[in-house]
């Protein structure tokens, strides 16, 4: 009897060894050990409160569960494939220690609602940690923007120089992406924070339990409303995976920018040696491997989201063993997201900004062309006419090997008599930046407002 699985009463023969290996999730869901213990403790308290088990039995079970948790944390609990999953491992360990009383722990519940509880507890805790990592990263970006608030760089569209912007304005774009990521996680937390325990296998239970007591014990805001939906629902995990995919996408875009800006062709930034590696054959190389790995691992995080969506797309109600596959997707994406956020934060804190190279790059590429067109509009021309004239001026400059600043007033007047001496101040790079005072624009005034708003946002989250 001791060698039988806890569910084997109906079977006349043991499961095949190869199926045991295929069926087991213990190597993955062992990460849920502590959450399973905490869920079981709350469940047992409820059973005693509802007079389903005796108070003395409850105390014995709970004390033993906490001891099992302590032993697990100290490495004294060993497990193998035959233990099947974390729920069976803990229950068998409990029975081994306290005998028949331990068998009462599973009264009025199923592994179906038990595993969803564990996953919700896990996701809830990880969600809060991810929120903290994002808040830290936003704060780091805000500090970087403040430290380099007046540094001017080329802004790009189509990876071609477009218009001059403040570096602080550029880097704050990622703070706003992360702000949206943070808000998504907060919504996901709310959707996760509902207790599933008491749904049992799919239909609820005949025992007079108190689901609201368990929810309160575990800090849930509510209990789930439909037992069939509850045991088959993995929407909260999908939302977490989607949030992580979005976070990783944003980090990947930043990584791509920095990989480009770090090249000899740009030299806008220099990555700290501690986040680069060398070549096995080329002694001169300093490769941005940390950023490349963030960019590369984004594919895995996307794949995890698509993987679980695919698992779920054809499942009939309610619980099916397919749902066991959700954990590998979840654990991998969370671990990848956490590490990526930590590394990006450290890269930003150790980053060197090459201010001179950035402003020097603004002197080519005619990035003040729009401002020259705006100048002509201010002189009374329609924008489309101004756009055409400036296009001709650009063509002339390219053919002559000149910049706007090199042109004489006489040369300007060949294209438009309305151009006066004041054009040179108008197309000055600093003027181009600081005249863009529209809300959310790149002027110094606007960027300071962005920084104030982001600080206020972070403060209100405390």
N, C-alpha and C positions, 0 to 999 in steps of 0.2 A: 504493500500500500504506500510506503514511504517514497517509492520510486515513481509512483504514478503522478501524472500532471493533475492539477487541482480540478480540471474539468473532464477527466477521463472516465467517469462512471458509466457513461452510455456506450463506451467503446469496448470491443472484444479483443482488440490487439493494439499494440503500441504504434505510434506514428513512425514512418520510415525515417532513418537517420538523415537522408538527403532532404526530406521535407522539413525536419526540425531545423536544419540549417537555413533552408529557404524561408521558413515561416518566422524565424526568430527576428526580433527587433532590438534585443537587449543591448547589442553593441552600439546602437544609436540612441535609443531612448533612455539609456542610463543617465543622460544629462538631466532627466526629469526627476531623478531620485528624491531630491529635497522637496520638490513641489508635490510629489506623490505622498510623501510623509505628512506634509502640512495639510493637504487635502484630507488624508485619512484621519488625522487628529481632529479636525473640525467635524468630520462625518461621525466619528465615534462619540464626541461630545453631544452631538445632536441625538444620536441613538439613545444615550442615557437620559437626556433631557426629556425625550418622548417616551420613556419607559419601555423601550424596545430591548435594551440590554440593561443589566444592573449597573449601579454606580461604581461598585467595586471592580466589575469587569472592565468598565470604561477606563478607570484609573490605571489598571494593570496594562491594558492595551496601549494607552497613551504613553505611559512611562517607558514601555518597551519600544514603542515606535521612536521616541526621542533617543533612546539608547542605540537603536539601530542606526539612526541618522548620525549620531556621534561617531559610531564605529565606522560608518561609511566614509565620513570626512577624514578619519585618521588612517584609512586604507585597510581596515580590518575585514571589510565585507568583500568576499571574492564572488565572481559570477562567471558563468559560462553559457554557451549557446543553449544548453538544455533548460536554462531558466526561462527561456522564451521572451519575456519582456520585463520591464522594471516593476510592473504591478505584481506579477507572479513572484518575482524575486523577493520583494519586500514581504508579501503575504506568507510565503514559505519560510522566510527567516523568522517572522513573527510566530508562526505555529511551532517552529523548531524550538523557540525559546520559552513560550508560555503554554504550549499544548492546545487543548480543545478550545479554550477561550479565544485564542487567536483566530480561529475560524469564523468568529462572529463579526470580524471587521468588515466583511463584504456584504453584510446584511443590508438590503434595500438599496443596493447600487450594482452597477455593471461596469466592466472595463470600458464599455462604450461611453458612459458619461464620465467615468473616472479619467480617461485619457484626455478628453476635451477640457476637463477641469485643470489637469496638469499643464496642458498647452496654454490655456488662458492665463494661468498664473505665471508661467514662463514668459509669455509674450508681454504681459503687463510690466513685468520687471525689466525686461530688455528694452521695451519701449521707453521707459523712463530714463534708462541709461543712455539710449541713443539721443533722447532729447537733450540731456546734459552735454553730450559730446558736440551736438550741433550748436547749442548755446555758446559753448567754449570756442568753437570755430568761428561763429559770427563775431564774437568779441575780439578774437585775434585779427580778423579781417578789418574790423572797425579801427583797431589800434594801428594796423598797418596803413590804413587810409589816412588816419590822423598824422602819423609820422611822415607821410609823403604827400601831404594834402595839396601842395602846389606844383608837384612834378607833372610835366606835360609829356604826353606820348601820342603817337598816331593811333587813332581808332580805325578799325578795319571793318569792311564789308567784303564778302567774297575773297577774304584773305588778301585784299589789296588796300592800300592806304586810302582812307575815306575822309575823315575830318579829325582835327586835333581834339584830344580829350584829356582830362586830368587822369593820371594813373589811379588816383583815389576813387574817381568815378567808375573807372573800369573795374577795379577789384571789388567795389561795393555791389556790382551787379551779381556777384556770386553770393554775397551776404543776403541779397533779396531772394535768390533761388533757395538758399538754405532756410530762410524765414518761411517760405511756402512749405518746404519739407517738414519743418517743425510743426506747422499748423496741421499738416496731413497726419503726422504722428499723433498729435493730440486728439484728432478725430478718431483715429484708429484705436487709441487707448479707450475712448468712450465706448466704441463698438465691441471692444474686447471685454470690458469690465462688467460682465453679467454672468452670474453663476449657473453652470449647467447641471450641477450635481443634484440628483433626485429624479432625473429623466430616466435613469436606469438603462435597460437595453434599448428601448425605443418607446415604451408605452407608459412610463411612470412606474409606480410601485403600489402594492396593496397596503404597505405599512403606513401608518399615520406619522409621516415625517414632517419636519419643519425646514423647508428649503430656505426660507428667509433667515433663519438662525444661522445656517451654514454660510449663506452669502455675507451676513454681517460679520461672522467670525473671520472670514477671509478678506474682508474689505471690499466686497463687490457692491456696486451701486444698485444692482437689481438681480432678478433671476430670469432665466430664459422662459419664454411663454409657451413653446410647443415642443414636446418631448421628441417627436419624430424629427423635426428640424434640428433640434439641439444636437443629437448624436451624429448627425450627418453634416453639420455645418462646419465649414472651414473658411468661411468668408473672412473672418478676422485674420486668419493666416495669409490669405490672398492679399488682403489690404496691407498687411505688414510687408509682404514680399513686393507689392507694388510700390509702397513707400520707399523701401530699400533700393528698388530698381531706379526710382527717380533720384534718390540721393546719389547713388553710384554714377548715374548719368551726369549729374551736375559736377561731381568730383572728376569724372573722366574728361569733361570739357575743360575744366581748369587745368588738369594734367596736360592735356593736349596744348593749350595755350602756353603753358610754362615750358614744355618740351621745345616748342618752336622758339619762344623768347630766349631760351637758354643757349641756342645755337650760336656759332661764330657769326652766322649771317645776320643775326639780330643783336645779340649781346645786351638785351634789355635787362636781363636778370642773371644772377649767378646762384646756382644751387649749392648749398653747403655740402662739403665732402662727405659728411656723415649719412647723406641720403643718395649717394651715387656709388657706382662701382666701376671697376676697370675692365680692360680687355685682356684675354689670355694671350694675345699675340701682338697687340698694338699698345706700346707703353704709354703713348700720349693720351689715351682715351679716358674721358670722365663721363660715363654714361648715366643718364637720368633714370636709372632702373626702377626706383621707387614709384615715380610717376608713370612709367610704362606699365608696371604691374597693376597699378590702380586702373589704368585704361584697359588693360587686358582682362582683369578680373570682372569688369563690368559685364562682359559676355556671360560669365557664369551666373551672375546675379539675375540677368535677364532670363537665362535658361531655367533657373529655379522657378521663376514666376510662371513661365510658359509650361514648365513641367507639371506643376500642381494644377494649373488650369486644365491641362490635358487629362490628368488623372480624374478630375472631377466632372468633366464634361458629359460623360455618359452614365454616371452612377444612378441606379434606381434608389429610391428611398427604402430603408433609411441607412443603417450602418453597413458598410462593406469593408472587407479586409484591405481593399485598395487604399483606404485612408491611412493605413500604416505608413505609406510612402511619403506622407507630408513632412515628416520630421527632418529628413536629410536635406530637403529643399530649404526648410526654415532655418535649421542650425547653420548651414553653410552660408546662407545670405547674411544672417545676423553677424556671424564671425567675420565675414569679409567686410561688411559695412562698418563694423566697429573699428577694425584695424585700419581701414582706409581713412576714416574720419580722424583717427589719432595721428596717422602719418602725415596727412595733408596739413593738419594743424602745426605739427612740428616743422614741416618744410616751410610754412609761411613765417614761423617765428625766427627761423634761421636764414631767411632769404636776403640776398643782397640786391638792392635796386641800383641799376646803373643809370642814374639820372641824366648824365651828359649824353649817353648814347640814345636815350629816348628822345630828348629834345633835338638832338642832331638829326635824327631820322625824320623829324617833322619838316626839315628844310627841303626835302625832296618829295616828289609825288603829287605836288599841287594840292595839298590837303586843305588849302584855304580857298579853293576854287568856288565853293558854295558861298563863302563870305564875299568874294568878289562879285558874284551874281547878286547877292543881297544888297551890296553897295549900289549896284546899278538900279535895283528896284527902289532903293531909298532916293535915288535921283529921278525917279518918275517912270522908269521902264517897266513893262510887264515882265513877270518872271520868266516866261518862256522866251521872250526876246533876249533878256539878260543871259539866260542859260546858253542860248545859241552864240552870243557874242563871246562869252567866257570860253566856250568850247573852241572857238577860233583862236582866242588868245593862247590857250593851252597848246594847240597845234603849232602855233607860231613859236612858242617857247621851246617845244621839243625839237623843232627843226633848227632853231638857233642855238640850242644848248644853254638856254637861260631859265631862270625862275621868275616868278612874278616880281620878286624883290629886285631883280636885275634890270627890269624894264624901265626905260626912261618914260617920263610923262608924255613926251612926244610920241613914243611907240604906242603907249596906251591910247592916245587920242586918234591913232589910225583906225582903231576899232570902234571907238565911241567918244564923241566930243564932250560928253557929260563927265568924263573922268577928270578929277582934279587932284591937286597935291595931297589932299586928305586921304587918298586911296591907300597910301603906304601905311598909315596908322590903322586903317580899317582892316587890312589883310595881315597885320602883325599877329603872330601865332597866339600870344597871350591875350590879345584883344579878341581874337576868334573864340577862344575858350570862355572868357569871362563875360562876353555879351550874351551867351546862351543861358539866360536867367529864367527860362521857362521852368515851371515846376517839374522836377525830375531831370533837369538838364545838367550839363557838365560844368557850369560856372562854379567858382569857388563858393559863392553864396548858396547855390543849390546843393552842393555836396555837403556843406556844413549842416544844412537842414536834414539831409539824408542821415547823416551820422547822428544827429540829435534824435531823430525819429527811431532809429534802430536801437539806440541806447534806452529810449523810453519803452520800446517794445520789450527788450530784455528785462528791464526793471519791473514791468507789469507782470511778468511771468513768475516773479519771485513769490 
